[in-house]
Amino acid sequence: MSLKLEPIRRSIVVRCSVEQAFRVFTQGLSNWWPLDSHSRAVDEELPGVTPVGVEMEPRVDGQVLERLSSGELLSWGRIMVWDPPARLVIAWKPNKKPYPPTELELSFRAEGGGTRVLLEHRGWERLGNAAEKMRAGYVQGWPKVFDARYGEAAGRAG
């Protein structure tokens, strides 16, 4: 019997246009992502380097990349769907653990003078025995990273 874990779903309304909300998420990652606590360099305790930014290559098969102080780039995932400004799907793997990626989907739609941004993080069953623990970490992390940090940055863009 395979383990079936529900996707993590988050939904926020930000006070900016759909285009601005999409742009803040895809082009402004370094402005709001908490690299001091949520990065490969920190997680993997890489000696002598610090994370200095995160960027997204804006196309299907583009990468989400963490930039280190050494100039090295570490992959966090691959873009599977690039449909600005409505939708983005990423094969999400911001670590070097021997597990396949999960999927991170974001959708953006106009709502009441702002934008509703929906996040769905799914595919936990791919992680086997590590699924529950890894999912629990994201259950704790997404409210801080997505709801608070991204939500605040997108609100400033409006």
HUCORMO-V66697 format. One record per residue. N is the residue number from 1. RES is the residue in one small letter. SS is DSSP state (H for helix, E for strand, - for the rest). PSI is psi as a letter, one per 40 degrees, with the letter a starting at -180 (999 if undefined). D_CENTER is the distance of its C-alpha to the mean C-alpha in Angstrom with 2 decimals. Layout:
n=N res=RES ss=SS psi=PSI d_center=D_CENTER
n=N res=RES ss=SS psi=PSI d_center=D_CENTER
This chain:
n=1 res=m ss=- psi=h d_center=29.82
n=2 res=s ss=- psi=i d_center=26.08
n=3 res=l ss=- psi=h d_center=23.67
n=4 res=k ss=- psi=h d_center=21.82
n=5 res=l ss=- psi=h d_center=19.07
n=6 res=e ss=- psi=i d_center=17.83
n=7 res=p ss=- psi=i d_center=14.29
n=8 res=i ss=E psi=h d_center=12.40
n=9 res=r ss=E psi=h d_center=12.65
n=10 res=r ss=E psi=i d_center=11.97
n=11 res=s ss=E psi=h d_center=13.79
n=12 res=i ss=E psi=i d_center=14.58
n=13 res=v ss=E psi=h d_center=17.04
n=14 res=v ss=E psi=i d_center=16.78
n=15 res=r ss=- psi=g d_center=19.95
n=16 res=c ss=- psi=i d_center=19.35
n=17 res=s ss=- psi=i d_center=19.77
n=18 res=v ss=H psi=d d_center=17.49
n=19 res=e ss=H psi=d d_center=17.59
n=20 res=q ss=H psi=d d_center=16.74
n=21 res=a ss=H psi=d d_center=13.76
n=22 res=f ss=H psi=d d_center=12.36
n=23 res=r ss=H psi=d d_center=13.45
n=24 res=v ss=H psi=d d_center=11.95
n=25 res=f ss=H psi=d d_center=8.36
n=26 res=t ss=H psi=d d_center=9.29
n=27 res=q ss=H psi=e d_center=12.14
n=28 res=g ss=- psi=f d_center=11.88
n=29 res=l ss=H psi=d d_center=8.82
n=30 res=s ss=H psi=d d_center=11.63
n=31 res=n ss=H psi=e d_center=13.29
n=32 res=w ss=H psi=e d_center=11.11
n=33 res=w ss=- psi=h d_center=8.68
n=34 res=p ss=- psi=g d_center=11.18
n=35 res=l ss=- psi=d d_center=11.99
n=36 res=d ss=- psi=d d_center=15.21
n=37 res=s ss=- psi=e d_center=13.89
n=38 res=h ss=- psi=g d_center=10.42
n=39 res=s ss=- psi=i d_center=11.13
n=40 res=r ss=H psi=d d_center=13.00
n=41 res=a ss=H psi=d d_center=16.06
n=42 res=v ss=H psi=d d_center=16.34
n=43 res=d ss=H psi=d d_center=15.65
n=44 res=e ss=- psi=e d_center=18.04
n=45 res=e ss=- psi=f d_center=20.45
n=46 res=l ss=- psi=h d_center=21.12
n=47 res=p ss=- psi=h d_center=24.48
n=48 res=g ss=- psi=e d_center=25.24
n=49 res=v ss=- psi=i d_center=21.89
n=50 res=t ss=- psi=i d_center=19.28
n=51 res=p ss=E psi=h d_center=15.82
n=52 res=v ss=E psi=e d_center=16.51
n=53 res=g ss=E psi=i d_center=13.53
n=54 res=v ss=E psi=h d_center=10.38
n=55 res=e ss=E psi=i d_center=10.83
n=56 res=m ss=E psi=h d_center=10.22
n=57 res=e ss=- psi=h d_center=13.41
n=58 res=p ss=- psi=g d_center=14.07
n=59 res=r ss=- psi=i d_center=15.58
n=60 res=v ss=- psi=h d_center=15.66
n=61 res=d ss=- psi=e d_center=15.56
n=62 res=g ss=- psi=i d_center=13.98
n=63 res=q ss=E psi=i d_center=11.83
n=64 res=v ss=E psi=h d_center=8.74
n=65 res=l ss=E psi=h d_center=11.00
n=66 res=e ss=E psi=h d_center=11.72
n=67 res=r ss=E psi=h d_center=15.18
n=68 res=l ss=E psi=i d_center=17.75
n=69 res=s ss=- psi=d d_center=20.98
n=70 res=s ss=- psi=e d_center=22.90
n=71 res=g ss=- psi=e d_center=21.38
n=72 res=e ss=- psi=i d_center=19.81
n=73 res=l ss=E psi=h d_center=16.47
n=74 res=l ss=E psi=h d_center=14.32
n=75 res=s ss=E psi=h d_center=12.12
n=76 res=w ss=E psi=e d_center=8.64
n=77 res=g ss=E psi=i d_center=9.07
n=78 res=r ss=E psi=h d_center=11.09
n=79 res=i ss=E psi=h d_center=10.96
n=80 res=m ss=E psi=d d_center=13.19
n=81 res=v ss=E psi=h d_center=13.75
n=82 res=w ss=E psi=h d_center=13.93
n=83 res=d ss=E psi=g d_center=15.92
n=84 res=p ss=- psi=i d_center=15.84
n=85 res=p ss=- psi=f d_center=15.92
n=86 res=a ss=- psi=d d_center=15.71
n=87 res=r ss=E psi=i d_center=13.04
n=88 res=l ss=E psi=h d_center=10.21
n=89 res=v ss=E psi=h d_center=9.70
n=90 res=i ss=E psi=h d_center=8.03
n=91 res=a ss=E psi=h d_center=9.94
n=92 res=w ss=E psi=h d_center=7.47
n=93 res=k ss=- psi=g d_center=9.64
n=94 res=p ss=- psi=f d_center=8.90
n=95 res=n ss=- psi=i d_center=12.57
n=96 res=k ss=- psi=e d_center=16.03
n=97 res=k ss=- psi=i d_center=17.17
n=98 res=p ss=- psi=f d_center=19.34
n=99 res=y ss=- psi=i d_center=17.29
n=100 res=p ss=- psi=i d_center=15.99
n=101 res=p ss=- psi=i d_center=12.35
n=102 res=t ss=E psi=a d_center=11.03
n=103 res=e ss=E psi=h d_center=9.74
n=104 res=l ss=E psi=h d_center=6.81
n=105 res=e ss=E psi=h d_center=8.75
n=106 res=l ss=E psi=h d_center=8.82
n=107 res=s ss=E psi=i d_center=12.39
n=108 res=f ss=E psi=h d_center=14.24
n=109 res=r ss=E psi=i d_center=17.95
n=110 res=a ss=E psi=h d_center=20.68
n=111 res=e ss=E psi=h d_center=22.08
n=112 res=g ss=- psi=f d_center=24.92
n=113 res=g ss=- psi=e d_center=24.62
n=114 res=g ss=E psi=a d_center=20.86
n=115 res=t ss=E psi=h d_center=17.77
n=116 res=r ss=E psi=h d_center=16.37
n=117 res=v ss=E psi=h d_center=12.63
n=118 res=l ss=E psi=h d_center=11.95
n=119 res=l ss=E psi=h d_center=8.92
n=120 res=e ss=E psi=h d_center=10.15
n=121 res=h ss=E psi=h d_center=9.04
n=122 res=r ss=E psi=i d_center=12.21
n=123 res=g ss=- psi=f d_center=14.40
n=124 res=w ss=H psi=d d_center=15.21
n=125 res=e ss=H psi=d d_center=18.80
n=126 res=r ss=H psi=e d_center=18.07
n=127 res=l ss=H psi=e d_center=17.75
n=128 res=g ss=H psi=b d_center=21.35
n=129 res=n ss=H psi=d d_center=22.67
n=130 res=a ss=H psi=e d_center=19.45
n=131 res=a ss=H psi=d d_center=17.67
n=132 res=e ss=H psi=d d_center=18.81
n=133 res=k ss=H psi=d d_center=18.10
n=134 res=m ss=H psi=d d_center=14.55
n=135 res=r ss=H psi=d d_center=13.86
n=136 res=a ss=H psi=d d_center=15.72
n=137 res=g ss=H psi=d d_center=13.56
n=138 res=y ss=H psi=d d_center=10.44
n=139 res=v ss=H psi=d d_center=13.02
n=140 res=q ss=H psi=d d_center=13.87
n=141 res=g ss=H psi=d d_center=10.60
n=142 res=w ss=H psi=d d_center=8.68
n=143 res=p ss=H psi=d d_center=11.85
n=144 res=k ss=H psi=d d_center=11.93
n=145 res=v ss=H psi=d d_center=8.52
n=146 res=f ss=H psi=c d_center=7.87
n=147 res=d ss=H psi=d d_center=11.58
n=148 res=a ss=H psi=c d_center=13.24
n=149 res=r ss=H psi=d d_center=11.60
n=150 res=y ss=H psi=d d_center=9.87
n=151 res=g ss=H psi=d d_center=12.88
n=152 res=e ss=H psi=d d_center=15.31
n=153 res=a ss=H psi=d d_center=14.23
n=154 res=a ss=H psi=d d_center=14.35
n=155 res=g ss=H psi=d d_center=17.63
n=156 res=r ss=H psi=d d_center=19.06
n=157 res=a ss=H psi=d d_center=18.54
n=158 res=g ss=- psi=999 d_center=20.89
